[in-house]
Amino acid sequence: MAHISWQVAIGEPGKQKLYPQMTGKEEWKKKMLEFFPDEEKCLDKYLELLAVRLIACIQVSRAIALKFIFVLQNTNDPLTVGCVVFKIVPPLAA
């Protein structure tokens, strides 16, 4: 069941137009088409690009998780999360 999760305000302060943002891809697209009926092709392209970006973010997250597991499995030291993060992403050299 779709519901409004937030609203985007566009315009000058006090004169903004609010655009409710729905949960669910199809529900969001349907609501945006109510506001912008001639922009279906643009909305489809936006959703396509968003999906590509999401896949890239998931792949990066999986790579970080695998590195995290590797570090945990290959050490005998008691580690905190901070120590593991330090081993995965060392600080920049001064």
Z-matrix of the N, CA and C atoms (Angstrom, degrees):
N
C 1 1.445
C 2 1.521 1 109.14
N 3 1.302 2 117.15 1 123.63
C 4 1.459 3 122.17 2 -177.61
C 5 1.528 4 110.48 3 -79.56
N 6 1.314 5 114.65 4 147.94
C 7 1.455 6 119.74 5 173.06
C 8 1.524 7 108.61 6 -148.83
N 9 1.316 8 115.56 7 164.31
C 10 1.462 9 120.78 8 179.17
C 11 1.523 10 107.94 9 -75.25
N 12 1.328 11 115.97 10 123.70
C 13 1.450 12 118.81 11 -179.92
C 14 1.533 13 111.91 12 -98.64
N 15 1.317 14 118.37 13 -25.97
C 16 1.457 15 123.57 14 174.73
C 17 1.511 16 108.33 15 -167.76
N 18 1.333 17 116.05 16 176.41
C 19 1.455 18 120.74 17 177.60
C 20 1.518 19 109.21 18 -129.61
N 21 1.317 20 115.19 19 145.25
C 22 1.459 21 121.43 20 174.86
C 23 1.520 22 106.84 21 -103.68
N 24 1.331 23 116.59 22 130.97
C 25 1.459 24 121.96 23 178.89
C 26 1.518 25 108.76 24 -106.14
N 27 1.329 26 117.02 25 125.22
C 28 1.460 27 122.06 26 179.22
C 29 1.528 28 107.94 27 -124.34
N 30 1.329 29 115.07 28 130.68
C 31 1.454 30 120.18 29 178.50
C 32 1.517 31 111.84 30 128.60
N 33 1.314 32 114.98 31 179.22
C 34 1.462 33 121.18 32 -179.80
C 35 1.530 34 109.99 33 -69.14
N 36 1.343 35 116.25 34 149.09
C 37 1.464 36 119.21 35 177.63
C 38 1.533 37 111.28 36 -53.30
N 39 1.307 38 115.42 37 132.05
C 40 1.460 39 120.99 38 -178.63
C 41 1.517 40 113.76 39 87.16
N 42 1.338 41 116.70 40 -14.76
C 43 1.466 42 120.77 41 -179.39
C 44 1.523 43 111.22 42 -125.56
N 45 1.338 44 116.55 43 17.77
C 46 1.456 45 120.24 44 -175.85
C 47 1.527 46 111.44 45 -66.37
N 48 1.308 47 113.19 46 149.73
C 49 1.454 48 120.30 47 170.04
C 50 1.525 49 105.92 48 -103.56
N 51 1.327 50 116.15 49 131.67
C 52 1.465 51 120.81 50 -177.90
C 53 1.521 52 110.33 51 -96.77
N 54 1.325 53 114.28 52 134.74
C 55 1.463 54 121.35 53 177.95
C 56 1.528 55 107.74 54 -119.90
N 57 1.343 56 117.65 55 107.54
C 58 1.457 57 119.52 56 179.27
C 59 1.523 58 111.22 57 -66.08
N 60 1.316 59 115.68 58 139.33
C 61 1.459 60 122.17 59 179.35
C 62 1.520 61 108.49 60 -107.11
N 63 1.309 62 115.93 61 117.01
C 64 1.454 63 122.58 62 -175.40
C 65 1.527 64 111.09 63 -89.07
N 66 1.321 65 115.82 64 151.98
C 67 1.456 66 119.92 65 170.55
C 68 1.526 67 107.39 66 -81.29
N 69 1.302 68 116.31 67 147.11
C 70 1.466 69 120.64 68 -179.07
C 71 1.520 70 110.56 69 91.12
N 72 1.334 71 114.85 70 129.39
C 73 1.469 72 121.10 71 -176.03
C 74 1.516 73 112.67 72 -59.45
N 75 1.324 74 117.58 73 -49.43
C 76 1.469 75 120.52 74 -177.18
C 77 1.522 76 111.70 75 -67.45
N 78 1.335 77 116.16 76 -38.49
C 79 1.461 78 119.78 77 178.38
C 80 1.523 79 110.93 78 -65.10
N 81 1.341 80 115.81 79 -41.47
C 82 1.466 81 120.21 80 178.98
C 83 1.525 82 110.24 81 -62.41
N 84 1.340 83 115.96 82 -46.48
C 85 1.464 84 119.94 83 -178.91
C 86 1.531 85 110.70 84 -61.82
N 87 1.305 86 116.59 85 -43.53
C 88 1.468 87 120.79 86 179.55
C 89 1.535 88 110.74 87 -59.43
N 90 1.338 89 116.53 88 -44.16
C 91 1.472 90 120.79 89 179.90
C 92 1.526 91 110.27 90 -66.18
N 93 1.329 92 118.38 91 -40.95
C 94 1.460 93 120.54 92 179.45
C 95 1.529 94 111.22 93 -65.97
N 96 1.324 95 116.98 94 -34.73
C 97 1.470 96 120.17 95 177.80
C 98 1.525 97 111.77 96 -67.31
N 99 1.324 98 117.15 97 -25.79
C 100 1.468 99 119.52 98 173.97
C 101 1.529 100 110.21 99 -64.99
N 102 1.331 101 116.61 100 -38.10
C 103 1.461 102 121.46 101 179.79
C 104 1.526 103 112.32 102 -82.45
N 105 1.326 104 116.69 103 -36.17
C 106 1.465 105 122.42 104 -174.36
C 107 1.536 106 109.67 105 -129.78
N 108 1.340 107 117.64 106 72.77
C 109 1.466 108 120.76 107 -172.70
C 110 1.527 109 114.90 108 -63.55
N 111 1.307 110 118.44 109 -22.59
C 112 1.468 111 120.86 110 -178.11
C 113 1.528 112 113.16 111 -94.25
N 114 1.313 113 117.76 112 8.29
C 115 1.467 114 120.99 113 -172.67
C 116 1.528 115 113.78 114 -113.13
N 117 1.316 116 118.89 115 26.46
C 118 1.462 117 120.43 116 -177.67
C 119 1.529 118 111.89 117 -61.09
N 120 1.313 119 117.03 118 -42.95
C 121 1.462 120 120.49 119 -179.54
C 122 1.537 121 110.78 120 -61.44
N 123 1.310 122 116.06 121 -41.52
C 124 1.469 123 121.56 122 178.90
C 125 1.531 124 110.22 123 -65.63
N 126 1.316 125 117.80 124 -43.27
C 127 1.462 126 121.19 125 179.19
C 128 1.526 127 111.07 126 -63.73
N 129 1.329 128 117.00 127 -39.71
C 130 1.460 129 120.68 128 177.17
C 131 1.531 130 110.86 129 -61.92
N 132 1.325 131 116.84 130 -42.88
C 133 1.462 132 120.99 131 179.41
C 134 1.528 133 110.72 132 -64.70
N 135 1.333 134 116.24 133 -41.24
C 136 1.461 135 120.76 134 177.66
C 137 1.534 136 110.48 135 -59.66
N 138 1.321 137 117.14 136 -46.89
C 139 1.464 138 121.21 137 179.79
C 140 1.525 139 111.30 138 -63.74
N 141 1.328 140 116.61 139 -36.90
C 142 1.470 141 120.66 140 177.31
C 143 1.528 142 110.41 141 -63.58
N 144 1.330 143 116.98 142 -46.39
C 145 1.461 144 121.09 143 179.91
C 146 1.525 145 111.20 144 -66.09
N 147 1.313 146 116.30 145 -37.45
C 148 1.455 147 120.83 146 178.07
C 149 1.524 148 110.76 147 -63.46
N 150 1.316 149 117.70 148 -40.67
C 151 1.465 150 121.86 149 178.93
C 152 1.527 151 110.73 150 -63.58
N 153 1.320 152 117.77 151 -41.45
C 154 1.473 153 121.77 152 178.35
C 155 1.524 154 109.60 153 -62.68
N 156 1.313 155 116.93 154 -43.49
C 157 1.463 156 121.81 155 -179.97
C 158 1.526 157 110.72 156 -64.84
N 159 1.329 158 116.57 157 -40.80
C 160 1.459 159 121.01 158 179.53
C 161 1.527 160 110.97 159 -62.88
N 162 1.316 161 116.87 160 -42.26
C 163 1.468 162 120.89 161 178.68
C 164 1.530 163 109.86 162 -61.22
N 165 1.326 164 117.11 163 -42.16
C 166 1.469 165 120.61 164 178.64
C 167 1.528 166 110.66 165 -62.57
N 168 1.325 167 117.97 166 -41.64
C 169 1.470 168 121.46 167 179.46
C 170 1.526 169 110.93 168 -64.83
N 171 1.327 170 116.89 169 -40.07
C 172 1.466 171 120.66 170 178.92
C 173 1.520 172 110.04 171 -63.89
N 174 1.335 173 117.21 172 -41.27
C 175 1.465 174 120.31 173 -179.95
C 176 1.520 175 110.93 174 -64.29
N 177 1.329 176 117.97 175 -40.49
C 178 1.465 177 121.07 176 178.04
C 179 1.521 178 109.73 177 -65.21
N 180 1.330 179 117.36 178 -42.91
C 181 1.461 180 121.04 179 179.32
C 182 1.525 181 111.03 180 -61.10
N 183 1.323 182 117.06 181 -41.33
C 184 1.461 183 120.36 182 178.55
C 185 1.527 184 110.85 183 -64.70
N 186 1.324 185 117.16 184 -39.44
C 187 1.461 186 120.63 185 179.49
C 188 1.528 187 110.36 186 -63.85
N 189 1.314 188 117.28 187 -41.62
C 190 1.467 189 121.02 188 178.45
C 191 1.523 190 110.09 189 -65.12
N 192 1.333 191 117.14 190 -42.37
C 193 1.461 192 120.91 191 179.34
C 194 1.526 193 110.65 192 -62.19
N 195 1.318 194 117.41 193 -42.66
C 196 1.465 195 120.56 194 179.04
C 197 1.524 196 111.26 195 -63.48
N 198 1.323 197 116.61 196 -41.23
C 199 1.465 198 120.72 197 177.96
C 200 1.529 199 109.74 198 -63.55
N 201 1.307 200 117.34 199 -40.91
C 202 1.463 201 123.38 200 178.26
C 203 1.529 202 110.03 201 -59.19
N 204 1.324 203 116.70 202 -47.86
C 205 1.471 204 121.94 203 179.55
C 206 1.528 205 110.15 204 -63.35
N 207 1.331 206 116.62 205 -42.53
C 208 1.470 207 120.91 206 179.50
C 209 1.523 208 110.54 207 -58.86
N 210 1.334 209 116.80 208 -45.98
C 211 1.459 210 120.55 209 -179.43
C 212 1.525 211 110.06 210 -62.90
N 213 1.322 212 117.49 211 -42.65
C 214 1.466 213 120.41 212 -179.44
C 215 1.525 214 111.97 213 -64.81
N 216 1.327 215 116.69 214 -37.11
C 217 1.462 216 120.28 215 -177.16
C 218 1.525 217 112.61 216 -77.95
N 219 1.316 218 117.92 217 -20.27
C 220 1.460 219 120.68 218 -173.91
C 221 1.520 220 113.20 219 -112.66
N 222 1.306 221 115.59 220 36.00
C 223 1.455 222 119.08 221 176.21
C 224 1.523 223 108.92 222 -145.36
N 225 1.302 224 115.59 223 147.81
C 226 1.468 225 120.90 224 175.25
C 227 1.520 226 110.68 225 -103.30
N 228 1.314 227 116.53 226 -2.34
C 229 1.462 228 120.81 227 -178.18
C 230 1.525 229 110.42 228 -77.94
N 231 1.329 230 116.74 229 142.45
C 232 1.470 231 118.08 230 171.25
C 233 1.534 232 107.41 231 -69.92
N 234 1.314 233 117.03 232 123.30
C 235 1.458 234 120.75 233 -173.96
C 236 1.520 235 112.41 234 -116.67
N 237 1.291 236 114.87 235 143.75
C 238 1.451 237 120.00 236 168.26
C 239 1.521 238 106.72 237 -97.01
N 240 1.307 239 116.19 238 167.55
C 241 1.464 240 119.10 239 177.42
C 242 1.523 241 110.09 240 -58.83
N 243 1.324 242 117.43 241 -39.79
C 244 1.462 243 120.79 242 178.92
C 245 1.518 244 112.28 243 -59.61
N 246 1.333 245 117.20 244 -40.59
C 247 1.466 246 120.87 245 178.56
C 248 1.516 247 111.16 246 -64.24
N 249 1.332 248 115.96 247 -42.30
C 250 1.463 249 119.82 248 -179.89
C 251 1.516 250 110.08 249 -65.03
N 252 1.321 251 117.58 250 -44.28
C 253 1.458 252 120.40 251 178.93
C 254 1.524 253 109.74 252 -61.07
N 255 1.322 254 117.27 253 -40.88
C 256 1.461 255 121.49 254 178.18
C 257 1.523 256 110.81 255 -60.20
N 258 1.338 257 117.62 256 -39.28
C 259 1.463 258 121.11 257 179.30
C 260 1.538 259 111.45 258 -70.67
N 261 1.336 260 116.29 259 -33.88
C 262 1.468 261 120.07 260 -179.10
C 263 1.521 262 110.77 261 -77.13
N 264 1.337 263 116.06 262 -45.36
C 265 1.456 264 121.40 263 -177.03
C 266 1.517 265 107.19 264 -124.29
N 267 1.341 266 117.98 265 85.53
C 268 1.459 267 119.81 266 -178.23
C 269 1.534 268 110.63 267 -65.89
N 270 1.332 269 116.92 268 151.69
C 271 1.465 270 119.43 269 -179.87
C 272 1.518 271 111.19 270 -65.72
N 273 1.318 272 115.80 271 157.95
C 274 1.464 273 121.00 272 177.33
C 275 1.531 274 109.36 273 -67.55
N 276 1.318 275 116.00 274 143.40
C 277 1.457 276 120.41 275 178.01
C 278 1.519 277 109.47 276 -65.79
N 279 1.307 278 115.67 277 139.61
C 280 1.480 279 119.60 278 -178.63
C 281 1.499 280 111.40 279 -75.24
